[in-house]
Amino acid sequence: MNISSITHAPDQCKSDMIIIGHFQDDNSNAHINTLEQSIQDQFKARLANKDFSGKSGQTLTLYSTSGTRVEILGLGKNDKCSPSSLYTLTQKVSAIAAKSRCSSVCNYLTALNFEQINNTLKHKLVCLATSHAAYRYEDTKNFKADNVHHIESLQVFTEDGHASAVEQASAMSAGIEACRHLANNPPNICNPQYMADYATDIANTHDRCEINILEEAQMEEMGMGALLAVGRGSVNPSKLIVLKYNGGGDAKPFALVGKGITFDTGGISLKPGPNMDEMKYDMGGAASVIGAFKAVAELQLPINLITIVAAVENMPDGDAYRPGDVVTSYSGKTIEVLNTDAEGRMILCDALTYAQEFEPQVILDLATLTGACVVALGHHASGVMTKTDGLAADIINAGQEVHDRAWELPLWDDYQKQLDTTFADMKNIGGFPAGTITAGCFLSRFTDGQNWAHIDIAGTAWNNKKQGATGRPVSMLVQYLINQA
């Protein structure tokens, strides 16, 4: 979907649908008053007859004499309209546009002043919510032509120098779409090689980008024993995908590291059958960092960025790693495997160690790592863990700026003892209590001295089988990097 800014009034729009917002119990609407008299008369009559009041979620459809559809969206009372409300309501009206076969939309929700939402955020929310609602997974599904429609262009009313917010949201939307594409594809298609090919296409399409892919033989020679152990049971070779964006001259890069388990059976510690199909989403961290990389490359931010994806499939066969195995990581530290379903931290520890070779100023790792994070935070917030003062606040604040929220969990040394074992430097699980935090503690042992944060997106990367991948937290990552730039 092409997203752009406009500054003209609704009466000058040349689109299939014009969207105008209306607060509850307002007696007039400045933007409706710019439209032809027949529209104004219809609107006033509906208000007078109390057919429409602007209650949150109400919609009113009017048509101009030329056939342009004007969709008026009720926003409720201004002091009650939160970022969540605006995002949800924009999705609703955008879905109406798609179902009504409107390929072009002019959105004037941004023309309103919201008491709870600043001007930059309202522009980004409208763009991101429209893009999210317009997304349709099609890769492995046959549609009849008359049942499929896309919003091809979105024009957002912009004033007071907020065109950059629309530009940023447009790039974020492209990154989110890339993330959802990767995560929603089935594991027989989106395997490690597919992810490597997709990342290669991004690098070849954008300026200042390059890519390097480490194959199993090279990783074996380097000593990445933890990552390679996880992939031993699969016929699909593991990959370490390294994307580089060079926009910051000699500055030290930012590093994003993503967990890319393209399918997770649990290995020998086999998962239960029900809902195992959802383990195609276990590469949500990898998908999100690839999406963020794409957005940064489109924006041509003045930073350097390293994006590392550990792409591995966790399968059980005669060569699969076992509970009780002790493996040696790339760092040289040994790990006792007590559960082969705690595989994400195994591949991440080697990827995190490798990331440090680029001397990054910050490392963020993204992973659908623990079910315990879903228990703790549900599907609303990602979990952030770090030992670096201020880093969690920077990440969380960036998320607030695009309504992609996160919450900090403690990473105290008190939890570290749960990883102690007689037979290795550490074990790969810390037991039932505080499972999300002990997973973070495990990763922290491979990031000594680094400005590093771990972001657990197990509850936010996907919602359900109907909606699928959410594309989170691409917008949070991109906003964080914009702020740093």
BASE-106749 format. One record per residue: x, y, z of N, C-alpha, C in turn; residue in one letter. Coordinates in steps of 0.2 Angstrom, whole numbers, plus 5000, padded with zeros to 4 digits. Layout:
<recs>
XYZXYZXYZA...
</recs>
This chain:
<recs>
500449945000500050005000500450065000M500350114995500750174995500450225000N500850255004500550305009500950365008I500550425008500750485006500350545010S500650605011500350655014499950705009S499450735012499050785008498950845013I498850895010498750955014498050995012T497750965006497151005004496550975008H495951015007495351005010494950945007A494550915010494150855008493850865001P493650925000493250934993493750924987D494350924988494850924983495150854982Q494850804986495150734986494850694980C495250664977495050614971495250544973K494750524977494850454980494150414980S494250354981493550314982493250324988D493650344994493350355000493650405004M493250455007493550505011493350485018I493850485023493650465030493750525034I493150545038493150605042492950585049I493350605054493150595061492650645064G492350615069491850665072491750645080H491850695084491850675091491150685093F490950645098490250635101489950705103Q489350715101488950775103489250835100D489750835096489850895092489350915088D489150985087488651005083488851015076N489451025074489651035068490351005066S490551005060491150975058491451015052N492051045054492351085049492451055042A492750995042492950965036492350935032H491750915035491150905031490850965028I491051025031490751085029491151115023N491751075021492051095015491751055009T491351005010491050965005490450995002L490250964997489650994993489050994998E488551034996487951055000487550995002Q487550944997487050884998487350845004S488050835005488350805010488250835017I488350905017488250945023487450935025Q487050935021486350935022486150865025D486450805022486350745025486550735032Q487150755033487450755039487050785045F486850845043486550885048485850855050K485550825045484950785046485050725050A485550685049485650635053485850645060R486150705061486250725068485650745071L485250785068484550815071484150755072A484150705068483650645069483950595074N484550605077484950565081485150495078K485150495072485350435068486150425069D486450475071487150475072487350525077F487750505082487950555087488750565087S489150515084489850515085490050475091G489650435093489850385098490350335095K490850315100491450285098491250215094S491450215088491350155084490750165079G490350215080489850225075490150245068Q489750225063489950245056489350275052T489450325048488950345044489250355037L488850325032489050325025488650375022T488950425018488650475014488950465007L488550485002488850484995488750554992Y489350574989489250644985488850624978S488750684975488350674968488750634963T489450644964489950604959490050534961S489750514967489850444969490350434974G490750484976491250474981490950454988T491250404991490950384997491350425003R490950455007491150485013490950445019V491450425023491350385029491550425035E491050435039491150475045491150425051I491750435055491850385060491750425067L491350395071491250415078491850395082G492150445085492750435090492550445097L491950455099491750455106491950525108G491950535115492150595118492850605118K493050665116493750685115494250665121N494050675127494450665132494450585134D494050545131494150475132494450435126K494650475121494950445115495650435116C495850375117496550355119496950335112S497550325113497950295107497650225105P497450185110497250115108496550125104S496150175107495450185104495550205096S496050255095496050285088496350225084L496850185086497150135082496550085080Y496150065085495650015084495050045079T494850105080494350135076494650145069L495250165068495550165062495550105058T495750045062495649985059494949965056Q494449985060493749965059493550005052K493750065052493450105046493850085040V494550065041494950045035494649975032S494449935037494149865035493549885031A493149935033492549945029492749975022I493250005021493550035015493749975010A494049925013494349865009493749825007A493249815012492649775010492249805005K492249875005491849915000492249924993S492749884992493149894986493449964984R493649994990493950064989494650054988C494950064983495650054982496050114984S495750174984496050234987495750274992S496050294997495750325003496050385005V495650435007495950495010495750495017C496150505022496050505029496150565032N495550595035495650655038495550655046Y495650595049495650585056496150625059L496750635055497350675058497150745058T496650775055496450845056496250865062A496050815066495750835073496250835078L496150875083496550885089496250835095N496750795097496550745102496850765109F496450755114496750775120497250735123E497150665121497650615124498150595119Q498150625113498650595108498950655105I499650655105500050705102499950705094N500150755091500150765083500550705080N501150695082501550645079501250575079T501050565085500750495086500150485082L499650535082499050525078499150505071K499650545068499850525061500150455060H500550435065500850365064500250315066K499850325070499350275072498850265066L498650325063498250315057498550275051V499150285050499550255045499650175046C499850165052499950095054499350055055L498850085058498150045058497850035052A497950085047497650065040498050015037T498650015037499049965034498949895037S498849895044498749835047498049805045H497549845044496949825042496849805035A497349835031497349815024497649755022A498149735026498549675025498049615024Y498249575019497949505018498449455016R498449395019498849345018498649305012Y499049305007498849265000499249214998E499849205001500449164998500249094996D499849065000499648994999498948984999T498549034997497849034997497549054990K497049014987496849034981496149074982N496149144980495549184981495249194974F494549194974494249214968494349294967K494449314961494549384960494049434963A493449414963492949464965492849464973D493249414976493249414984493849454987N494249474982494949504985494949574983V495149614988495249684986495749714991H496149764989496649794992496549864992H496749904998496849974998497549984995I497550014989498150024986498550084988E498150134990498450204991498050234997S498450265002498150295008498550365008L498050415007498250485008498050515015Q498550535019498450565026498450635026V497950665029497950745029498550765034F498950805032499550825036499650905036T499750925042499950995043500451005048E500651065049501151085054501751045054D502051025048502650995047502750925050G502150885049502150815052502250765046H502450785040502450745034503050685036A503550705040504050655042503750595046S503250615050502850555053502550505049A502250535043501950495038502450455035V503050485033503550455029503850395034E503950405040504150355045503650295045Q503050315046502550265047502450225041A502550255035502550215029503150165028S503750185030504250135031504150075036A503850095042503750055047503250005044M502750025040502149985038502449935033S502949955029503349905024503649855028A504049875033504349825038503949775041G503349805043502849755047502549705042I502449735036502149685031502649635029E503349645029503849595028503849545033A503849575040503849535045503249485045C502649505044502049465044502049415038R502349435032502449385027502849325029H503449345032503849285034503549245039L503249275044502949235050502349195048A501949225044501349185042501449135037N501949135033502149075028502249015032N502048955029502048895032502748865033P502948825037503648805039503948765033P503548735029503748695023504048745018N503848805018504048855013504548905017I504348935022504848975026505348945030C505848915027506348875031506948915031N507548895034508148945035508348965028P508348925023508548945016508049005013Q507448995014506949045012507049115015Y507249115022507349175026508049205023M508549165021509149185019509049225012A508649185008508449215001508049285002D507549285006507149345007507649405009Y508049385014508549445017508949465011A509149415007509649435001509249484996T508649474995508249514991508249584994D508149595000508049655003508749695003I509249655004509949685003510049714996A509849674991510049684984509549744982N509049754985508549804983508649874985T508949874991509049944994509849964994H509950034994510550054994510950045001D511550045001511950045007511949985011R511649925008511549865011512049815008C512249765012512549705010512349645015E512549585013512349525016512849475016I512949435022513349385022512949325026N513049265023512649205026513149155028I513249135034513649085037513349025036L513648975033513348905032513548865038E513348805038513448755044514248745044E514548725039515248705039515648765042A515448825040515848885043515748895050Q515048885052514948895059515248835063M515248775060515648725064516348735065E516648765060517348785060517448835066E517048885066517048935071516948915078M516548855079516348835086515748855088G515248865084514548885086514148825088M514348785093514148725095513348725098G513148785101512548785104512048795098A512148835093511648845088511648785083L512148755082512148695077511848635081L511848635087511548575091510848575090A510548635090509748635089509548615082V509948625077509748615070509948545068G510248505072510548435070510048385068R509448395071508848345069508548365063G508648415059508248445054508648425047S508348415042508648405035508748475032V508448525035508548595032509148625036N509648645032510348665036510148735039P510548745045510448805048510848865045S510648925046510948985043511049035048K511649075048511749135051511749185046L511149225046511149285041511349345044I511749385041512049445043511949495038V511449545040511249605035511649665038L511949705034512249765036511949825032K511849875035511649935032512149995035Y512450025030512950075031512750145029N512450175034512250245033512550295038G512950275042513250315048513950325048G514250315042514950335042515350285046G515850315050516250275055515950265062D515350275063515050265069514950195071A514950175077514850105079514150085077K514050025075513350005073512849985079P512249995077511749955082511649885079F511549845084511449775082510749745084A510449715079509849675081509949605079L509749565084509849495084509149455085V508949415080508349385080508349305080G507949285084507849215085507349185079K507649145075507349125069507249045069G506849015074506648945074506048945069I506248915063505748925057505148865059T505348815063504748775066505048745072F504648745077504948715083504448655086D504748595085504348535088504448525095T504948565097505248545104505848505104G505948475098506448425098506348355102G506848325105506648265108506148275114I506248335117505748355122505148385118S504748335115504248355110503648395113L503448445110502848485112502248445111K501748455115501048425114500748445107P500348395104500148405097499648465096G499148485101498748535100499148605099P498948645094499248705092499948705091N500248645089500948645087501048685081M500548685077500648725070500848795071D500648825077500848895078501548905080E501948845080502648855081503048875074M502648885069502948915063503048995065K502749015070502849085072503449095077Y503849035078504449045083505049075080D504949105073505449145070505249215070M504749235075504449305075505049355076G505449335081506049385082506449395076G506649345072506949355066506549395061A505949375060505549415055505449485057A505449505064505449575066506049615065S506649585066507249615064507349625057V507149575053507249585046506749645043I506149645046505649695045505949765047G506249765053506549835055507149855050A507549805048508049825044507849855037F507249825035507049845028506749915029K506449935035506150005036506750055037A507250035040507850075041508150095034V508250035030508550045023508050095019A507450085020506950135016507050205018E507050215025507150285027507850315026L508350265025509050285024509250325030Q509150295036509350335042510050345043L510350395046511050405046511350365052P511250305052511550255057511850195053I512250155057512550095054512150035058N511849985055511449935058511749865055L511849825060511949755059511349715061I511049675057510549625059510749555058T510649515063510949445063510349405065I510249355060509649305061509949235061V509749205067509949135068509349095065A509449065059508849035056508948955057A508548925061508648855062507948815063V507948755061507348715063507448665068E507048655073507148615078506648555078N507048495075506648435074506948375078M506548325079506848265082507048215077P507648185077507748125073508348095077D508648045073509148005077509848045078G509848105075510448145076510348205080D509748215083509548275086509848275093A509948335096510248345102509748325108Y510048305113509648265118509648305125R509148295129509248315136509848275140P510248305143510848275146511448295142G511348315136511948335132512348395135D512948395134513348465136513648485129V513448545127513748575121514148635123V514648655118515048715119514848765115T514748825117514448885114515048915110S514948965106515449005102515849045107Y515549055113515949095118516449055121S516348985121516748945124516448915131G515948945133515548925139515148855137K515148815142514748755141514048755144T513648715140512848715142512648645143I512348635148512048565149511248575147E511048535142510448535139509948495144V509448525147508948485151508348485147L508248525143507648525139507748555132N507648515127507748535120507248585117T506748595121506248645119506448715122D506948715125507248785127507848795122A507648795116508148805110508248875108E507848915109507948985107508549015110G508649005116509249035120509849005117R509848945115510448905113510648935106M510248955102510448985095510649065096I510249095101510349165102511049175105L511249135110511949145113512449145109C512449105103513049105098512949165094D512349185092512249245088512449305092A512249315098512449365102513249375103L513549315104514249315104514549345098T514349315092514549345086514449415084Y513849445087513649515086514249555089A514549535094515049575098515649585094Q515749545088516349555084516249625080E515649645079515549715076515649775080F515849765086515849815091515249865091E514649835092514049875092514049925098P513749985097513550025103512949995107Q512549965104511949935107511749865104V511549815108511349755105510649745108I510149735103509449715105509349645102L509149595107508949535104508149525104D507849495099507149485099506949415098L506549395102506349315102505649305105A505349255102504749225105505049175109T505249195115505649145119505349105124L504849135128504549095133503749105134T503449045135502749045136502649085143G503149085147503049125154502949195153A503149225147503049295146502349305144C502049265141501349265139500849265146V501149225150500749215157500849285161V501449315160501549375164501249435161A501249445154501049505151500549505146L500349435145499749425140500049445133G499549475129499649485122499749565121H499749605126499749675125500449705125H500949675129501549705130502149655129A502649675126503249635125503649645132S504049595134504449605140505149625138G505449675142506149695141506549685147V507149655146507649645151508249675149M508649705154509249735153509649755159T510249755159510649785165510949845163K510849875158511049945156510549995158T510850045162510350095165510150135159D509450145159509150195154508950155147G509250105146509150065139508350045139L508150015144507449985144506950045143A507150105147506650165146506650185139A507250185136507350215129506850165124D506950105125506550055121505750065122I505550065129504850075131504550135128I504950195129504750255127504650255119N505050225115505050215108504350185106A504250125110503650095109502950135110G503050175115502450225117502350265111Q502850285108502850335102502450305096E502450245096502050215090501550165093V501350165099500850125102501050045101H501650035102501949965102502249955108D501849935113502049935120502449885123R502849895128503349845131503349865139A503649815142503649825150504249795152W504649825157505249805159505149745165E505549695164505549645170506249645173L506349625179506949635182507449575180P508049595180508649545178509149545184L508849535190509349535195509749475196W510349475199510749425200510449365204D509949385208509649335212509349275208D509249285202508949235198509449185195Y510049215194510549175191510749105194Q510649095200510849035203510348975200K509748995198509348945195509648905189Q510148935186510448905180511148865182L511248865188511848825190511748755190D512348715188512248645187512948615188T512948555190513648515192514048505186T513648495180514048465174514248515168F514148575169514348625164514348695167A514548745163514548815166513848835167D513348805164512648825165512148775162M511548775164511048735161510548775157K510248745152509848795148509148805150N508948785156508248805159508348815166I507948865169508048875176507448855180G507048815178506448785181505848835181G505348815184504648845183504648915185F504948935191504849005194505249055189P504849105187505149165183505549145177A505149105173505449075167505649125162G505349175161505549235157506149265159T506249275165506849315168507449265168I507349205170507949155169508149145162T507749155157507949145150508349205149A508149265151508549325151509249325154G509249295160509849285164510349245160C510049185156510449145152510849185147F510449225143510749265138511249325141L511049345147511549395149512249365151S512349305151512949275152513349275146R513049295141513449295134513549375132F513349415136513349485134513649535139T514149505143514549545148514849605145D514749655148515049725146514749755140G514149725138513849755132513249795134Q513049845130512449885131511949845127N511649795131511149745128510549745132W510049725128509349715130509049655127A508649615130508249565128507549575128H507249565122506549585121506149515120I505749495124505349435123504649455120D504549425114503949445111503449385110I503549335114503049275114502349295114A502149345117501449365118501249415113G501649445109501449495105501649485097T502049435096502149425089501649395085A501149365088500549335084499949335089W499349335086498749335090498449265090N498249245085497849185084497849165077N497549105076497549075069497249125064K496749165066496349205061496749265059K497049295064497449355062498149345060Q498449295064499149275062499649325065G500149335062500749375064500449445064A500749485070500549555071501049605068T501649575066502149625064502449665070G502349645076502649675082503249645083R503749675086503849745087504249785082P504049775076504449815071504449895072V503849915073503749995074504150015080S504149975085504549995091505249995090M505549945086506249945085506450005080L506050015075506150075070506150135074V505650145078505650215082506250225086Q506450165090507050175094507650195090Y507750165084508250185080508250255077L507650275075507550345073507750395079I507550375085507650415091508450415092N508750365091509550365092509850405086Q509550395080509850435074509850505075A
</recs>
